[in-house]
Amino acid sequence: MAAEVLILGGGVGGTIVANLVAKKSSGWAHVTVVDATGIHVYQPGFLYVAVGKEQPSALQRPETSLLRDDVSLVVDRAARVDTVARTVQLESGRTLPYDQLLLATGSRTVMDEVPGAKDAHDFYTMDGAVRLFEALKGFQGGTIVIGVAGIPYKCPPAPVEFVFLLDDYLRARGIREKSQIKLLSPLNRAFTIEATSKLVQPILAERGIELTGFFNVETVDSVAKTVSSLEGETMDYDLLVLVPPHRGQKVIEDSGLGDERGWVPVDKNTLKHTKFEHIWAVGDTTNIPISKSGSVAHYEASVAADAITAEVKGEAPPKHTYDGKVMCFLETGQGQATTIQFDYDHPPVSPTPARRWHWAKALFNKTYWHTVPQGRLP
Ligand SMILES: Cc1cc2nc3c(=O)[nH]c(=O)nc-3n(C[C@H](O)[C@H](O)[C@H](O)COP(=O)(O)OP(=O)(O)OC[C@H]3O[C@@H](n4cnc5c(N)ncnc54)[C@H](O)[C@@H]3O)c2cc1C
């Protein structure tokens, strides 16, 4: 009888693993994806929605259109995993069995963990990006502050990309001289990656974007319009954009599968759960201290798919494991971008920003639907 391979989450990682296991297991596995919405969302596009350069409808497709015909999709929310009975209870009350379980539920944003930040803007959800663009359309000048309210968060360069795109947007509207853009970083540089921060900081300065380091957002006073840091500084704003705190999904926390923030502990190479047998995790949900990015989910997915396929076929584990590979684009505005590449053994490198990287990112964004979910590696 075919082994039941159950995948929680039909985002980047879950979809790739589902398609690859179904393809490679030659009938040894029956693959089921459980996804809370049944709609696959291309999140990197939120940045462009927030500045009016993309429509939300272009970033969403039904998950069924991205899965092979031999993969079953259940649209429901996983509520609890029973690692003894090897079952997953869904919100609807239905229970699904598994022989191999992949956790690919990504992360969730929790803005309400920041006192006073209820009305702060963000570009980390579709609704947040749409609401932010509405606010920007009404903005006639003043101070826009972009702060970070918790590490780790998805796509470490995204706040830097956003301020560059915001600078372009305000220039195009002819209100840049009446506006100040202030980027608050929790570190002593623009963002986590030192080499790329060194590359982009002079460009931030050139564009008149003010960078303040060591500002970990702690509280917001939405009446006085101030944001305060753990370090004791306070900054005025007219429009506040925050990177919300992130944590793992409730199903991970409620099932005792994660750490105190709901991140799943896995071996950083094999992607196997460190405590439970037959459980794997890929993408944002893992506790691996590496970028929470689609590219990581993508590279990890091909490793996890081969390992799960070997397991269901009763073969030896594959020799190749995840090597920490990351490859991201970073928009630097004015039609240019750079890239960030590294792995566990090689430090990050970023080329001088150029138009070709901007076009490469635009091309990747458009072709995503036909390459990534199917597991084709760039
Ligand atoms: C503004 C922004 C810009 C970004 N830019 C880039 C970029 O340029 N490059 C890059 O590589 N990455 C980028 N990312 C990050 C990238 O989108 C994520 O890292 C990636 O989507 C993670 O993939 P995942 O499979 O782990 O999770 P996700 O793609 O988030 O998928 C998780 C899935 O799980 C489902 N789910 C959640 N809980 C449950 C549950 N209980 N039961 C069932 N289903 C559940 C959700 O519905 C979702 O479909 C960006 C993200 C943002 C927000």
The ligand as a Gaussian input file, in Angstrom:
#p B3LYP/6-31G(d) Opt

LIG

0 1
 C        7.214000      41.666000       1.538000
 C        7.907000      40.351000       1.306000
 C        8.928000      40.288000       0.377000
 C        9.582000      39.072000       0.159000
 N       10.570000      39.018000      -0.788000
 C       11.220000      37.866000      -1.025000
 C       12.216000      37.783000      -2.043000
 O       12.502000      38.749000      -2.755000
 N       12.855000      36.594000      -2.208000
 C       12.554000      35.497000      -1.449000
 O       13.174000      34.441000      -1.645000
 N       11.608000      35.540000      -0.477000
 C       10.927000      36.698000      -0.258000
 N        9.937000      36.738000       0.704000
 C        9.747000      35.616000       1.633000
 C        8.945000      34.466000       1.060000
 O        7.700000      34.893000       0.550000
 C        8.729000      33.438000       2.176000
 O        9.944000      33.197000       2.811000
 C        8.191000      32.141000       1.599000
 O        6.882000      32.332000       1.122000
 C        8.222000      31.029000       2.651000
 O        7.701000      29.846000       2.111000
 P        7.001000      28.771000       3.055000
 O        6.614000      27.662000       2.156000
 O        7.864000      28.489000       4.217000
 O        5.720000      29.500000       3.636000
 P        4.538000      30.249000       2.896000
 O        4.862000      30.482000       1.462000
 O        4.214000      31.430000       3.747000
 O        3.341000      29.215000       2.921000
 C        2.752000      28.770000       4.116000
 C        1.422000      28.137000       3.768000
 O        0.922000      27.470000       4.913000
 C       -0.457000      27.684000       5.020000
 N       -0.827000      27.496000       6.436000
 C       -0.451000      28.237000       7.509000
 N       -0.937000      27.699000       8.634000
 C       -1.627000      26.591000       8.283000
 C       -2.341000      25.598000       9.000000
 N       -2.462000      25.654000      10.321000
 N       -2.931000      24.607000       8.296000
 C       -2.834000      24.544000       6.950000
 N       -2.161000      25.453000       6.220000
 C       -1.557000      26.457000       6.878000
 C       -0.672000      29.101000       4.498000
 O       -2.001000      29.276000       4.042000
 C        0.347000      29.142000       3.358000
 O       -0.233000      28.728000       2.134000
 C        9.226000      37.932000       0.904000
 C        8.165000      37.986000       1.819000
 C        7.505000      39.189000       2.031000
 C        6.365000      39.243000       3.013000

